Amino acid sequence: MNRKVNDWIESHKEELLEDIKALCAIPSVRGAATEGRPYGEGPYRSLNLALSLAEKYGFSIRNYDNRVGTADLDPALPRTLDMLAHTDVVPAGEGWTVTEPFRVIEKDGRLYGRGTSDDKGPLLCAMYAMRAIRETGTSLSKGVRLIMGADEECGSSDIAYYYGIEPEAPMTFSPDGEFPLINIEKGLFRGNFSRSFPEDTGKPRLLSLEAGIAVNAVPQKAVLRFEGLDLHTPEVRDILRSLEEECQVSFSISDDQEITVTGQSAHASTPETGRNAGLAAVMLACRLPLHPSEQTKALSKIPTLFPYGVTDGSGIGIRMEDEESHDLTCTLDLFHVDPVSMSFTFDSRTPICASRDNCERVAGKNIEDAGFIWDSPGMIPPHVVPPDSDFVRTLLKSYEDVTGLKGECLAIGGGTYVHNLKNGVAFGAVMPGIDTRMHGADEFFDIDNIITATKVFAEAIQNLCV
Ligand SMILES: [Zn+2]
């Protein structure tokens, strides 16, 4: 390890924190496009502040039409390593208690504010790693470039644009995740199933059941509407109470014929952390004393295909796992039921061992056997960078040497910024086991973590670009 570089980083801590505060003060949430500002005013200002800092610190910069900016440590050297970070943020949201979302403060050894850990803080750690190398006169023989996107949070159109112009570097890491290193993103398998039936007006009956706002999120809320059902009988009360207990959700009777179910939302890549309001609503409809019909019969199949609280796909026969990428996850996220039809959509994150044969075909057959019409856009394969490549091994060694912690590869279900890059991994910047509340209220980044991440990036650059 290079003492001079690490000492430089320690002695420029205050300056780094000031830059993070300034960059996070810009509410760079995507807005309406105007002339020269493809993602709106905030992302424009944020990207341009990051670029002007890079220029001030002596790097060669380029602005790709206010979608992406780059900073090269030495453009004369052959392009070798790219670091990919972003200057936009998700909206502030509700519930901030420590500070205003766009007024970063230092408290208890942390910086609090939107963007501190996702991803403006990590972006500046990467920039300061380059700066430390430059200002200590440490020589490299290969080039390193910081790529700064302005639209990561709303679909990553920024890097699609950039890679339409520039080739992928031989190696890319993105400090937009966690340490040690994410080399596998599971595949994606989604399916829709539906059926229709003749209307049966026998009462009491279910008029509608709606749940889910996005295919990639466990529904937090579901609404059921009935006709001719007395919701205030002791029998119905008992059913509600026992299901509330069983599913850990809450029911509220909003008017005479309507029940709202409230569960807990979660990202579809970690469905086990949610409580699926849609599935609880289906269970409720199955237990209430409704007039038997084709509709209630079809609905009764759902808890077998997607048992409440089970997120491993076993109900549709696709439970599987492998050592490298771990277990398959599966969650039913979109629900629609009316008097003549019903349809549902699930989201599954698949390990490397999943194939059309053992996954897509099996799920389709089980769903068809239950009486539904099956439709799937097909499977998207996982993103995998070999764990034993020189690139990955060098990153892990850099992390181990700086932190003294064990470096190992992680597999996750969510898509990251490097999903479409052949040799791209997520590397930092958040230390393992810490939830910095990215996308939530009171997002933070530990100051120790900021300094450690900067040193790890500097070490990685030196090891990869000698
Ligand atoms: Zn991010």
Residues whose N, C-alpha, C, O or C-beta is under 5 A from the ligand:
A	BS01	ZN	D118 D119 D176
